Amino acid sequence: MSLPTTTAPADANGRPAPLLSYPHGTFLRGGQPHRVLAGSLHYFRVHPEQWADRLERLAAMGLNTVDTYVPWNFHQPRRGRPSFEGPRDIERFVALARDTRLDVIVRPGPYICAEWDNGGLPAWLTGTPGMRPRSSHRPFLDEVARWFDALIPRVAALQAGRGGPVVAVQVENEYGSYGDDRGYVAWVRDALVERGITELLYTADGPTDLMLDGGSLPGTLTTATFGSHAARAAELLRSRRAGEPFVCAEFWNGWFDHWGEKHHIRTVDSAEATLAEILDEGGSVSVYMAHGGTNFGLWAGANHDGDRLQPTVTSYDSDAPVAEHGGLGPKFFALRDRLLAVTGVAEASRPLPALAPPLTARSLPVVRGAGLLDALTALSRPVASPHPLSFEELEQPSGLVLYRARPRLPRGPQEITVHGLHDRAQVFVDGAPAGVLDRETGSLTVEGAGEPVLLELLVENQGRINYGPLLGQGKGILGGVRVERRLVHNWSVHGLPLDEWTAADVERAPSAAPACGDAGFATARFTADAPADTFLAFPGFGKGFVWVNGTLLGRYWEIGPQVTLYVPAPLLTAGENTVTVLELERFGDRVELRDRPELGPAEEYVETFD
């Protein structure tokens, strides 16, 4: 659907009036009746060379708006100046949306959730001693102000009132699920206005009194996020906010996946029925996700069930209408038909983008390289410390940390206990695997001989919690390591920020140390006549990380559900391409290129607030 480019007149204060207004309880766009029919698409989960294609697919679905979060930590992973270049060029993404004749909704947080690492908050920020995120804590507000100083003027320049496509900006994100510091939420709203936001502002929360009480603001449009029971949500919002339009800011037509669980799907009939219910209520909507994309690198977040961490998989396909690789399935066409029935736009008005064929399937033999511990030791500079250092103390947002010490083990069985392990540790004694520990299983028994041993713990940060009161938890060994009742001191700590390695680092990693053992680095190579999508599978491998031509694609893990990792065509070159694997547990003998995704055995899932 194409929207006219309309600039609203100035208000009484001389500022551009919002393009979207609701003087009589329903939306007007530039004075004309309007429904916001949006789809969520996150620029940071799509290769920049595919932004235009994915936006075209949203438009072809019958949507008139795209909404995106802005993850602070993606733009500023370490202290210092934020980056807005390459995959972080949000201005280019918004300009492409304008070229596609889509309006844009920007959701700058500073917290975004989004199943994204740490909910989008930088680890250097939440790891600051005494920091209290998402509150009126002055040190937190000061950092948000500095971030907004860099980001918001860029967004403001792209607003409809200045000839751009940005028609709305969200204030924080589902704050009522977290806290009740409404002074903080008001501060965020005012910070947006002070930096030039003149378009529609809104809050978004779950459709319960508890959540709406905590997250909504007087004088700011209140919207809801949900996956079902639209009429009930509409009734609640109207009872609290008479005179405001009914808006579902996130309609969960699918769901994300955790490692070790099933692949979540939502049936076409179920998703279509709830969308119809929203539209029948006269509502505006944003389909979450319209296109999910990929948690490239180490950006996948995590949830938790009590003390059990639930790390999110590399794919963010989310059973969305536009699949991770751009495919259009039955859900796309069903939701499109429902949207077109409301808008009356002819089906042929927007042609469907063609999907280029993937590479042909093939098996790639792997060449083993440096052994695991020798390689990781060679690729890092150790820090000496009397106690284990956390990721935060190392100023390392993500990746691995290798801890090494030489405690004496008395004769006989000795219990080794790790306190405050976040998240997963492979334990080695004199180079031999002794077991795997996680948050729930913090100890194991080894046999001592009355001599010192080389004790090594390779700790993986499996993704920072992105939702709930445990947001901002630290990573690594946060307590100590004991042999029976005695603490182990004098550690050599090797930080391994895998996502910060350059292509040159990845190229030399397989030869950084002698080849040995059942884990470590391996490479596979293949040729392509031209770049095209493909899907990587790792039969026989256990758990690890994979780079394609020096770019960290993400994690794989045999526990599933995800079997294949999507490789977008722009990561490949005509000619020879290199796959580099860091395997933590057990090598397979080949890597496979497949011609379609396999996201694992599925189960239907619909999130509600019942």
C-alpha positions as CSV (number, residue, x, y, z in Angstrom):
1,M,0.0,0.0,0.0
2,S,1.3,3.5,-0.9
3,L,0.8,6.4,1.4
4,P,0.9,10.0,0.3
5,T,3.7,12.1,1.6
6,T,1.9,14.6,3.8
7,T,3.5,17.3,6.0
8,A,1.3,18.5,8.8
9,P,0.9,22.2,9.7
10,A,2.6,23.7,12.6
11,D,0.9,23.8,16.1
12,A,0.3,26.9,18.2
13,N,3.9,26.9,19.4
14,G,5.3,26.8,15.9
15,R,6.3,23.2,16.0
16,P,5.2,20.8,13.3
17,A,1.9,19.1,14.4
18,P,2.0,15.3,14.5
19,L,1.0,13.7,11.2
20,L,-1.0,11.1,13.2
21,S,-3.7,12.5,15.5
22,Y,-6.9,11.3,17.1
23,P,-9.1,14.3,17.9
24,H,-12.2,12.2,18.0
25,G,-10.8,8.8,19.2
26,T,-9.8,7.4,15.8
27,F,-6.6,8.0,13.9
28,L,-6.3,10.7,11.3
29,R,-3.2,10.9,9.1
30,G,-2.8,14.5,7.8
31,G,-6.4,15.0,8.6
32,Q,-7.7,11.9,6.7
33,P,-9.1,8.8,8.4
34,H,-6.3,6.2,8.8
35,R,-5.4,2.9,10.4
36,V,-1.8,2.1,11.3
37,L,-1.1,-1.3,9.7
38,A,2.5,-1.9,10.7
39,G,4.9,-4.8,10.8
40,S,8.0,-5.2,12.9
41,L,11.3,-5.6,11.1
42,H,14.5,-4.9,12.9
43,Y,17.3,-3.5,10.8
44,F,19.9,-5.0,13.2
45,R,18.6,-8.6,12.4
46,V,18.8,-8.2,8.6
47,H,21.9,-7.8,6.5
48,P,22.0,-4.2,5.2
49,E,22.1,-5.4,1.6
50,Q,18.7,-7.1,2.2
51,W,16.9,-4.2,3.9
52,A,15.3,-3.0,0.7
53,D,14.1,-6.5,-0.2
54,R,12.6,-7.2,3.2
55,L,10.8,-3.8,3.3
56,E,9.3,-4.5,-0.1
57,R,7.9,-7.8,1.3
58,L,6.3,-6.0,4.2
59,A,4.7,-3.5,1.7
60,A,3.5,-6.4,-0.5
61,M,1.8,-7.9,2.6
62,G,-0.6,-4.9,2.6
63,L,1.2,-3.0,5.5
64,N,1.6,0.8,5.4
65,T,4.1,1.1,8.2
66,V,7.3,-0.6,9.5
67,D,8.3,-0.4,13.1
68,T,11.8,-1.1,14.5
69,Y,13.5,-1.0,17.8
70,V,16.9,0.7,18.3
71,P,19.3,-1.5,20.4
72,W,21.6,0.8,22.4
73,N,24.3,-1.9,22.9
74,F,24.4,-2.7,19.2
75,H,25.4,1.0,18.5
76,Q,27.6,1.3,21.6
77,P,28.9,-2.1,22.7
78,R,31.7,-0.4,24.7
79,R,32.0,3.0,26.3
80,G,32.8,5.7,23.8
81,R,31.2,7.2,20.7
82,P,28.2,5.3,19.3
83,S,28.4,4.0,15.7
84,F,25.8,4.6,13.1
85,E,27.6,3.1,10.1
86,G,27.1,-0.1,8.0
87,P,24.6,-2.4,9.7
88,R,24.0,0.4,12.3
89,D,23.0,3.0,9.8
90,I,19.4,3.5,11.0
91,E,19.1,6.6,8.9
92,R,19.7,4.6,5.7
93,F,17.1,2.0,6.8
94,V,14.5,4.7,7.4
95,A,15.3,6.3,4.0
96,L,14.8,2.9,2.3
97,A,11.4,2.6,4.1
98,R,10.5,6.0,2.7
99,D,11.5,4.9,-0.7
100,T,9.2,1.9,-0.2
101,R,6.4,4.3,0.7
102,L,6.1,3.0,4.2
103,D,5.6,5.1,7.3
104,V,8.1,4.4,10.1
105,I,7.6,3.9,13.9
106,V,10.9,4.1,15.9
107,R,11.1,2.4,19.3
108,P,14.4,3.8,20.9
109,G,14.0,2.4,24.4
110,P,16.4,2.9,26.0
111,Y,15.3,-0.7,26.9
112,I,13.8,-2.8,24.1
113,C,13.6,-6.4,25.3
114,A,13.2,-7.9,21.8
115,E,14.8,-11.2,22.9
116,W,18.0,-9.2,22.4
117,D,21.1,-9.4,24.6
118,N,20.5,-7.5,27.8
119,G,17.3,-6.0,26.4
120,G,19.4,-3.6,24.4
121,L,21.2,-2.1,27.4
122,P,25.0,-2.0,27.1
123,A,26.8,-4.5,29.4
124,W,29.3,-1.7,30.4
125,L,26.3,0.2,31.7
126,T,24.5,-2.5,33.7
127,G,27.8,-3.8,34.9
128,T,28.6,-0.5,36.6
129,P,28.7,-1.1,40.4
130,G,25.5,0.3,41.9
131,M,23.7,0.9,38.6
132,R,19.9,0.8,38.8
133,P,18.6,0.5,35.2
134,R,15.2,1.5,34.1
135,S,14.6,3.9,37.0
136,S,15.1,7.5,38.1
137,H,18.6,6.6,39.3
138,R,20.6,9.6,38.3
139,P,23.7,7.8,36.9
140,F,21.4,5.8,34.7
141,L,19.5,8.9,33.5
142,D,22.8,10.6,32.7
143,E,23.9,7.8,30.5
144,V,20.6,7.6,28.7
145,A,20.8,11.4,28.1
146,R,24.1,11.0,26.5
147,W,22.9,8.2,24.3
148,F,19.7,10.1,23.3
149,D,21.9,13.1,22.5
150,A,23.6,11.0,19.8
151,L,20.5,9.1,18.6
152,I,17.3,11.2,18.9
153,P,18.4,14.2,16.7
154,R,19.0,11.6,13.9
155,V,15.4,10.3,14.4
156,A,14.0,13.8,14.7
157,A,15.4,14.8,11.4
158,L,13.5,12.0,9.7
159,Q,10.1,12.9,11.1
160,A,7.1,13.5,8.9
161,G,7.0,17.1,10.0
162,R,10.4,17.5,8.4
163,G,9.5,15.6,5.2
164,G,10.6,12.2,6.5
165,P,8.6,9.0,7.1
166,V,8.8,8.7,10.9
167,V,5.2,9.2,12.2
168,A,5.5,7.8,15.8
169,V,8.1,7.2,18.6
170,Q,7.6,4.8,21.5
171,V,8.4,5.8,25.1
172,E,10.4,3.1,26.8
173,N,9.1,-0.4,26.3
174,E,6.6,-2.5,28.3
175,Y,7.7,-0.7,31.4
176,G,4.7,-1.8,33.4
177,S,6.0,-5.4,33.2
178,Y,9.1,-4.3,35.1
179,G,8.5,-1.4,37.5
180,D,6.3,1.4,38.7
181,D,8.7,4.4,38.5
182,R,6.4,6.5,36.3
183,G,8.6,9.5,37.0
184,Y,11.3,7.6,35.0
185,V,8.9,6.9,32.1
186,A,7.9,10.6,32.1
187,W,11.5,11.6,32.0
188,V,12.1,9.4,28.9
189,R,9.1,11.0,27.2
190,D,10.4,14.5,28.1
191,A,13.9,13.6,26.9
192,L,12.5,12.6,23.5
193,V,10.5,15.9,23.2
194,E,13.5,18.0,24.3
195,R,15.6,16.5,21.6
196,G,13.2,17.3,18.8
197,I,10.5,14.6,18.7
198,T,7.2,16.2,17.6
199,E,5.4,13.2,16.1
200,L,3.0,10.9,18.0
201,L,4.4,9.5,21.3
202,Y,3.0,6.4,22.8
203,T,3.6,3.7,25.5
204,A,3.1,0.0,25.1
205,D,2.3,-2.5,27.8
206,G,0.6,-5.8,28.4
207,P,-3.3,-5.6,28.6
208,T,-3.6,-5.9,32.4
209,D,-4.3,-3.2,35.0
210,L,-1.0,-4.1,36.7
211,M,1.0,-3.5,33.6
212,L,-0.9,-0.5,32.4
213,D,-0.7,1.1,35.8
214,G,3.1,0.9,35.8
215,G,3.8,1.9,32.2
216,S,1.2,4.4,30.9
217,L,1.4,8.2,31.2
218,P,-1.3,10.9,31.3
219,G,-1.5,12.7,28.0
220,T,0.4,10.0,26.1
221,L,-1.3,7.4,23.9
222,T,-1.6,4.1,25.6
223,T,-1.3,0.9,23.5
224,A,-1.2,-2.8,24.3
225,T,0.9,-5.8,23.3
226,F,-0.7,-9.2,23.1
227,G,-1.2,-12.4,21.1
228,S,-4.9,-13.2,21.8
229,H,-8.1,-11.9,23.3
230,A,-8.1,-8.7,21.3
231,A,-11.7,-7.7,22.2
232,R,-10.9,-8.0,25.9
233,A,-7.8,-5.9,25.5
234,A,-9.8,-3.3,23.5
235,E,-12.4,-3.1,26.3
236,L,-9.8,-2.6,29.0
237,L,-8.0,0.1,27.1
238,R,-11.2,1.9,26.3
239,S,-12.3,1.7,29.9
240,R,-9.1,3.4,31.0
241,R,-8.5,5.7,28.0
242,A,-11.8,6.9,26.6
243,G,-11.1,9.0,23.5
244,E,-8.0,7.2,22.4
245,P,-7.8,4.8,19.4
246,F,-7.4,1.1,20.1
247,V,-3.8,0.0,19.1
248,C,-2.1,-3.3,19.4
249,A,1.5,-2.2,19.3
250,E,2.7,-5.9,19.1
251,F,0.4,-8.6,17.7
252,W,2.3,-11.8,18.5
253,N,1.5,-13.9,15.4
254,G,4.5,-16.2,16.2
255,W,7.0,-16.7,18.9
256,F,10.8,-17.1,19.4
257,D,12.7,-20.2,20.4
258,H,15.1,-21.3,23.2
259,W,17.9,-23.8,22.9
260,G,16.7,-27.2,24.2
261,E,13.0,-26.5,23.6
262,K,10.7,-27.0,20.7
263,H,10.4,-24.6,17.7
264,H,7.4,-22.4,18.3
265,I,4.8,-21.9,15.6
266,R,1.4,-20.4,15.5
267,T,-1.1,-21.8,13.1
268,V,-2.3,-19.7,10.2
269,D,-5.9,-19.9,11.3
270,S,-5.1,-18.9,14.9
271,A,-3.0,-15.9,13.8
272,E,-5.6,-14.8,11.2
273,A,-8.5,-15.0,13.6
274,T,-6.8,-12.7,16.2
275,L,-5.8,-10.2,13.5
276,A,-9.4,-10.2,12.3
277,E,-10.5,-9.6,15.9
278,I,-8.2,-6.6,16.2
279,L,-9.4,-5.1,12.9
280,D,-13.0,-5.8,13.7
281,E,-12.6,-3.8,16.9
282,G,-11.5,-0.9,14.7
283,G,-7.9,-1.3,15.9
284,S,-4.6,-0.4,14.4
285,V,-1.9,-3.0,14.7
286,S,1.7,-3.9,14.4
287,V,2.4,-7.5,13.4
288,Y,5.3,-8.8,15.6
289,M,7.2,-10.0,13.8
290,A,6.4,-9.4,10.2
291,H,9.9,-10.5,9.4
292,G,12.0,-11.8,12.3
293,G,15.5,-12.1,10.8
294,T,18.6,-13.5,12.6
295,N,20.4,-13.0,15.9
296,F,23.7,-12.7,14.1
297,G,26.9,-13.0,16.2
298,L,26.3,-13.2,19.9
299,W,23.3,-10.8,20.1
300,A,20.7,-13.4,21.1
301,G,19.3,-12.7,24.6
302,A,18.0,-15.1,27.2
303,N,15.0,-15.6,29.5
304,H,14.9,-17.6,32.7
305,D,12.6,-20.0,34.5
306,G,13.6,-19.6,38.1
307,D,17.4,-20.3,38.2
308,R,17.3,-22.1,34.8
309,L,18.6,-19.9,32.0
310,Q,16.7,-20.1,28.7
311,P,19.1,-18.8,26.0
312,T,17.5,-17.8,22.7
313,V,18.6,-19.5,19.5
314,T,20.4,-17.8,16.6
315,S,17.4,-17.7,14.4
316,Y,14.7,-15.1,15.0
317,D,12.4,-16.5,12.4
318,S,9.5,-16.3,14.9
319,D,7.2,-18.2,12.5
320,A,6.7,-14.7,10.9
321,P,4.8,-14.1,7.6
322,V,8.1,-13.3,6.0
323,A,10.5,-16.1,6.9
324,E,14.1,-15.6,8.1
325,H,15.4,-16.1,4.5
326,G,12.6,-14.0,3.0
327,G,10.3,-16.8,2.0
328,L,6.5,-16.1,1.9
329,G,4.4,-18.9,3.4
330,P,0.7,-19.5,4.0
331,K,0.6,-17.1,6.9
332,F,1.8,-14.2,4.7
333,F,-1.0,-14.7,2.2
334,A,-3.7,-15.2,4.9
335,L,-2.7,-12.1,6.8
336,R,-2.4,-10.1,3.5
337,D,-5.9,-11.1,2.5
338,R,-7.2,-10.0,5.9
339,L,-5.4,-6.6,5.6
340,L,-6.4,-6.0,2.0
341,A,-10.1,-6.7,3.0
342,V,-9.9,-3.7,5.4
343,T,-7.9,-1.3,3.2
344,G,-9.6,-2.1,-0.1
345,V,-6.3,-1.9,-1.9
346,A,-6.2,-4.1,-5.0
347,E,-4.2,-7.2,-4.6
348,A,-2.1,-6.5,-7.7
349,S,-1.1,-3.0,-6.6
350,R,2.1,-4.3,-5.0
351,P,3.9,-7.1,-6.8
352,L,5.4,-9.9,-4.7
353,P,9.3,-9.8,-4.7
354,A,10.8,-13.0,-6.2
355,L,13.0,-15.1,-3.9
356,A,16.4,-16.0,-5.5
357,P,17.3,-19.7,-5.5
358,P,19.7,-20.8,-2.8
359,L,23.0,-22.6,-3.4
360,T,22.7,-26.3,-4.2
361,A,23.0,-28.6,-1.2
362,R,26.4,-30.3,-0.7
363,S,28.6,-31.8,2.0
364,L,31.9,-30.1,2.9
365,P,34.7,-32.0,4.5
366,V,36.3,-30.2,7.4
367,V,40.0,-29.8,8.1
368,R,40.8,-29.8,11.8
369,G,43.0,-27.1,13.1
370,A,44.2,-26.0,16.5
371,G,43.0,-27.8,19.6
372,L,40.5,-26.1,21.9
373,L,42.5,-25.0,25.0
374,D,45.8,-24.5,23.2
375,A,44.2,-22.3,20.6
376,L,42.2,-20.2,23.0
377,T,45.2,-19.7,25.2
378,A,47.3,-18.6,22.2
379,L,44.6,-16.2,21.0
380,S,44.3,-14.2,24.3
381,R,46.4,-12.3,26.7
382,P,45.9,-13.5,30.3
383,V,45.2,-11.3,33.3
384,A,46.5,-12.4,36.6
385,S,44.0,-12.2,39.5
386,P,43.8,-13.7,43.0
387,H,40.1,-14.5,42.3
388,P,38.1,-15.2,39.1
389,L,37.2,-12.1,37.2
390,S,33.7,-11.6,35.7
391,F,33.0,-10.5,32.2
392,E,32.2,-7.1,33.5
393,E,35.5,-6.8,35.4
394,L,37.2,-7.8,32.1
395,E,35.1,-5.1,30.3
396,Q,34.1,-7.9,27.9
397,P,30.4,-7.9,26.8
398,S,30.1,-11.5,25.4
399,G,32.0,-14.6,24.3
400,L,34.1,-16.9,26.4
401,V,36.4,-16.6,29.3
402,L,39.0,-19.2,30.1
403,Y,40.0,-19.4,33.8
404,R,43.2,-21.3,34.8
405,A,44.6,-22.1,38.3
406,R,46.8,-24.8,39.9
407,P,45.2,-26.0,43.1
408,R,46.5,-29.0,45.0
409,L,44.0,-31.9,45.1
410,P,44.2,-34.2,48.1
411,R,44.1,-37.9,47.4
412,G,40.7,-39.4,46.7
413,P,37.4,-37.9,45.4
414,Q,37.3,-34.1,45.6
415,E,34.3,-31.9,45.0
416,I,34.9,-28.8,42.9
417,T,32.2,-26.2,43.2
418,V,31.6,-23.0,41.2
419,H,29.6,-20.3,42.9
420,G,27.7,-17.8,40.8
421,L,28.3,-19.5,37.5
422,H,26.8,-17.5,34.6
423,D,26.3,-19.4,32.4
424,R,28.0,-22.6,31.4
425,A,31.5,-24.0,32.2
426,Q,33.5,-26.8,30.7
427,V,35.8,-28.1,33.3
428,F,39.2,-29.6,32.5
429,V,41.8,-31.2,34.8
430,D,45.3,-31.4,33.4
431,G,43.9,-30.9,30.0
432,A,41.3,-33.7,30.2
433,P,37.5,-33.0,30.2
434,A,36.1,-33.5,33.7
435,G,32.5,-32.4,33.1
436,V,30.1,-29.5,32.3
437,L,28.5,-27.2,34.8
438,D,25.7,-24.7,34.5
439,R,23.7,-22.5,36.8
440,E,21.8,-25.5,38.2
441,T,24.6,-28.0,38.5
442,G,27.4,-26.1,40.2
443,S,29.7,-28.9,41.3
444,L,31.4,-32.1,40.2
445,T,33.8,-34.6,41.7
446,V,37.3,-35.4,40.4
447,E,40.0,-37.7,41.6
448,G,43.0,-36.2,43.4
449,A,46.5,-37.6,43.8
450,G,47.9,-35.3,46.4
451,E,49.5,-33.1,43.7
452,P,48.8,-29.7,42.1
453,V,46.7,-30.0,38.9
454,L,46.0,-27.6,36.1
455,L,42.3,-26.7,36.6
456,E,40.7,-24.9,33.6
457,L,37.1,-23.7,33.3
458,L,36.0,-22.4,29.9
459,V,32.9,-20.3,30.7
460,E,30.4,-19.3,28.0
461,N,28.1,-16.3,28.2
462,Q,25.0,-17.7,26.6
463,G,23.2,-14.4,26.2
464,R,22.2,-11.8,28.8
465,I,18.7,-11.9,30.2
466,N,16.5,-9.5,28.3
467,Y,13.2,-9.5,30.3
468,G,12.2,-9.3,33.9
469,P,13.8,-8.4,37.3
470,L,17.1,-10.2,36.5
471,L,17.9,-7.8,33.7
472,G,21.6,-6.8,33.8
473,Q,22.9,-9.8,35.6
474,G,26.6,-10.3,35.4
475,K,28.4,-13.1,33.4
476,G,31.3,-15.4,34.2
477,I,32.2,-16.7,37.6
478,L,30.6,-14.2,40.0
479,G,31.5,-15.9,43.2
480,G,34.4,-18.3,43.7
481,V,35.7,-21.8,43.0
482,R,36.2,-24.3,45.8
483,V,37.9,-27.6,46.2
484,E,35.8,-29.0,49.0
485,R,35.6,-26.1,51.5
486,R,38.8,-24.4,50.3
487,L,38.7,-21.5,47.9
488,V,41.0,-21.6,44.9
489,H,43.1,-18.5,44.4
490,N,45.6,-17.1,41.9
491,W,43.9,-17.3,38.5
492,S,45.1,-16.6,35.0
493,V,42.0,-15.2,33.2
494,H,41.8,-15.3,29.4
495,G,39.2,-13.1,27.8
496,L,37.9,-14.2,24.5
497,P,35.5,-11.7,22.9
498,L,34.7,-13.8,19.9
499,D,32.3,-11.2,18.3
500,E,35.1,-8.6,18.3
501,W,37.6,-10.8,16.4
502,T,38.5,-9.4,13.0
503,A,38.5,-11.5,9.8
504,A,42.3,-11.7,10.2
505,D,41.9,-13.1,13.7
506,V,39.4,-15.7,12.4
507,E,41.7,-16.6,9.5
508,R,44.7,-17.4,11.8
509,A,42.7,-19.0,14.6
510,P,42.7,-22.6,13.1
511,S,46.6,-22.5,13.0
512,A,47.1,-20.7,16.3
513,A,48.2,-23.9,18.0
514,P,48.8,-27.6,17.1
515,A,45.9,-29.7,16.0
516,C,44.8,-32.1,18.8
517,G,41.8,-33.5,20.6
518,D,38.1,-33.7,19.9
519,A,37.4,-29.9,19.9
520,G,38.9,-26.7,18.7
521,F,39.0,-25.0,15.3
522,A,38.1,-26.5,11.9
523,T,37.6,-25.1,8.5
524,A,35.6,-26.0,5.4
525,R,35.7,-24.4,2.0
526,F,33.4,-24.3,-1.0
527,T,33.1,-22.3,-4.3
528,A,30.1,-20.4,-5.6
529,D,29.5,-19.1,-9.0
530,A,27.7,-16.1,-7.5
531,P,26.6,-15.1,-4.0
532,A,23.3,-16.8,-2.9
533,D,21.6,-17.8,0.3
534,T,22.4,-21.1,1.9
535,F,21.8,-22.9,5.2
536,L,24.6,-24.5,7.3
537,A,24.2,-27.7,9.2
538,F,26.7,-29.4,11.5
539,P,26.0,-33.2,11.7
540,G,28.0,-34.9,14.4
541,F,29.2,-31.6,16.0
542,G,28.3,-30.8,19.6
543,K,28.2,-27.1,20.3
544,G,30.1,-24.1,19.0
545,F,30.3,-21.0,16.9
546,V,30.7,-20.5,13.2
547,W,32.1,-17.8,11.0
548,V,31.5,-17.4,7.3
549,N,34.3,-15.5,5.5
550,G,35.3,-13.9,8.8
551,T,31.8,-12.8,9.9
552,L,30.5,-14.5,13.1
553,L,27.2,-16.0,12.0
554,G,26.2,-17.3,15.5
555,R,25.9,-20.3,17.7
556,Y,24.9,-23.9,16.9
557,W,24.1,-26.6,19.4
558,E,23.1,-30.2,18.9
559,I,20.3,-29.9,21.5
560,G,18.3,-27.9,19.0
561,P,15.7,-27.1,18.1
562,Q,17.5,-25.1,15.4
563,V,19.4,-27.4,13.0
564,T,20.5,-25.0,10.2
565,L,21.9,-21.5,10.4
566,Y,20.8,-19.1,7.7
567,V,23.7,-17.6,5.6
568,P,22.5,-14.5,3.7
569,A,23.9,-14.2,0.2
570,P,25.8,-10.9,0.9
571,L,28.1,-12.8,3.2
572,L,29.4,-15.0,0.3
573,T,31.6,-14.1,-2.7
574,A,31.9,-15.5,-6.2
575,G,34.7,-18.1,-5.9
576,E,36.0,-19.6,-2.8
577,N,34.3,-19.2,0.6
578,T,35.5,-20.3,4.0
579,V,33.5,-21.7,6.9
580,T,35.4,-21.5,10.3
581,V,34.1,-23.5,13.2
582,L,35.0,-23.2,16.9
583,E,33.7,-26.5,18.3
584,L,33.6,-26.7,22.1
585,E,32.9,-30.4,22.6
586,R,33.0,-32.9,19.6
587,F,34.0,-32.5,16.0
588,G,31.9,-33.9,13.2
589,D,33.6,-34.9,9.9
590,R,31.6,-32.5,7.6
591,V,29.6,-29.3,7.4
592,E,26.6,-29.3,5.1
593,L,25.2,-26.7,2.9
594,R,21.4,-27.2,2.6
595,D,18.9,-25.5,0.3
596,R,16.2,-24.9,2.9
597,P,15.9,-24.1,6.6
598,E,15.4,-26.6,9.3
599,L,14.3,-25.0,12.6
600,G,13.4,-28.2,14.5
601,P,10.4,-30.1,15.7
602,A,7.5,-27.7,16.3
603,E,4.8,-27.1,18.8
604,E,2.0,-24.5,18.7
605,Y,2.4,-21.6,21.1
606,V,0.2,-18.6,21.8
607,E,1.3,-16.2,24.6
608,T,-1.5,-14.7,26.6
609,F,-1.9,-12.7,29.9
610,D,-4.5,-15.0,31.3
